[in-house]
Amino acid sequence: MKTPKTKVIEVKEAPKLNNPVILQGIRDKAAAETWGMKNGHSVVYFIAKKQRVYAERLHTRVDEQAKVIEKKAVQLLMFAEDGTAS
């Protein structure tokens, strides 16, 4: 299952977020998008000059992460029942 796309918004200064997640060392827009998808954020804000990315914790796509985890659990259960996991 594909993870949902993350929208990357380039900004010049830190956005006003109520509950921010901040990571430094992100070099480009593609890396910011990858970080957002990996962590389940639907929108991330990227400051290229400071190599910093921001996201709102409330915008984490928990439902999408749950679907991925559920699918993996079903596959693991099938392997365990077949005895192929050994």
C-alpha positions in Angstrom: 0.0 0.0 0.0 1.3 3.4 -0.9 1.7 6.1 1.7 -0.2 9.3 1.0 1.6 12.2 -0.5 2.8 15.0 1.7 2.3 18.6 0.6 5.5 20.6 1.1 5.1 24.4 1.5 8.3 26.4 1.2 8.4 29.4 3.7 10.9 32.1 4.6 10.2 32.0 8.4 8.9 29.6 10.9 5.2 29.1 10.7 2.9 29.6 13.7 2.0 26.1 14.8 0.2 25.1 18.0 2.0 21.8 18.5 5.0 21.7 16.1 7.4 19.0 15.1 10.7 20.5 14.0 13.6 18.7 12.3 16.9 20.3 11.2 19.2 19.0 8.5 16.7 18.5 5.7 18.6 19.7 2.6 15.9 19.9 -0.1 12.2 19.8 -0.8 12.3 16.1 -1.8 13.9 15.2 1.6 11.2 17.2 3.3 8.5 15.3 1.5 10.1 12.0 2.3 10.3 12.9 6.0 6.7 14.0 6.0 5.5 10.8 4.3 7.6 8.6 6.6 6.1 10.4 9.7 2.5 10.5 8.4 2.2 14.3 8.0 -0.1 15.6 5.3 1.5 19.1 5.3 5.1 20.2 6.1 6.7 23.6 6.0 10.3 23.8 4.7 12.8 26.6 5.1 15.6 25.9 2.6 18.0 28.5 4.0 18.0 26.9 7.5 17.5 23.3 6.2 14.6 23.0 8.6 11.2 21.4 8.3 8.1 22.0 10.5 4.9 20.0 10.8 1.8 20.2 13.0 1.4 17.2 15.2 -2.4 17.4 14.8 -2.2 16.9 11.0 -0.6 13.4 11.3 -2.6 11.0 9.2 -3.1 8.3 11.8 -5.9 6.6 9.8 -3.5 6.0 6.9 -0.8 4.7 9.2 -3.3 2.4 10.8 -4.3 0.9 7.4 -0.6 0.2 6.6 -0.1 -1.5 10.0 -3.3 -3.5 9.7 -2.3 -4.8 6.2 1.2 -5.8 7.5 -0.5 -7.6 10.4 -2.8 -9.6 8.1 0.2 -10.6 6.0 2.2 -11.7 9.1 -0.8 -13.7 10.3 -1.1 -15.4 6.9 2.6 -16.3 7.0 2.3 -17.6 10.6 -0.7 -19.8 9.7 1.0 -21.2 6.6 4.2 -22.0 8.6 6.3 -20.3 6.0 7.7 -17.7 8.4 10.0 -20.3 10.1 
